[in-house]
Amino acid sequence: MLVPVLAESKAPELPVTISGFDTVTRNDAVIATWNSSRSGKNLVVYRSTRPFTGTDSLVSAILVATIPDDGTPFVDYPVPGVPCYYAVIDEPSLRSGSPVFVPGENTNRIPVEISAQFSRIQRGVVPPLRSMPLPWLNPGNKPRRQVLTFSRKTERFIANIVSLSRKTVHTERVPYVFTMDLNTGSGGESLALRTILEKTFFPGNWDEAVEELQKFLAIRRTPETAARARFYIGEARYFTGKYPEALLEFLLAQDRYYNQSMEWIQYTLDKMVEID
């Protein structure tokens, strides 16, 4: 008598929850960071020139990489001068055919762009190594090739193009705002900080923003909120040309928001060098 044996069905793998997605630029690189509910799972990173809103967004997107989630920030080198959106999805959600994109959670709300001044940088280009060439032999007595030269007008035109390309490109900085300070659902001290930003920081009233943020810090705040307030004070100091004061504020915010602070520390140091 044959007894049917039922094979144990394997429980479906639960998707990984991605949150706190953020992107920053550093020279010609884009650095993406996020938090995940479980580490060690494979994640898929996409890049697109359009926001990620649904499955249809993947049609025009580029699959950048499939990486194991070990907590390390992801670094990408997109084409300079092109605003980009990034998204991170775990493989089970992608295989299900119904991935969900939430700005600020697993995709960036505001596009990130590498300055066009880095468009001439070629990464990974190594000059070929070769041995010394042999002497030129011409056993068939073939005529040498004629050396072609440009006209004087063309030479002057090329020289003008080269001189223009050597000019330094100065990129105008745009104030950076953390994703959590753009969300309207939070309350408490986050709501108080966002209110200050809306009234002073967003309109560009830098001196007023510094004054209000310093009053905000007069009361003890959580380390994360205090670090963001310090970061905004640093930006306000930067845009008013008070670079030493801005540098100090970015250093105070560095422990909690390392990538963003290091980026603006470099901007501030560059300005201080220009002045000196």
Helices and strands as residue ranges (DSSP letters): E 18-26, E 29-36, E 42-48, G 55-58, E 62-68, E 74-76, E 85-90, H 91-96, G 116-118, H 152-165, G 179-181, H 188-196, I 197-201, H 206-217, H 223-239, H 243-253, H 258-275
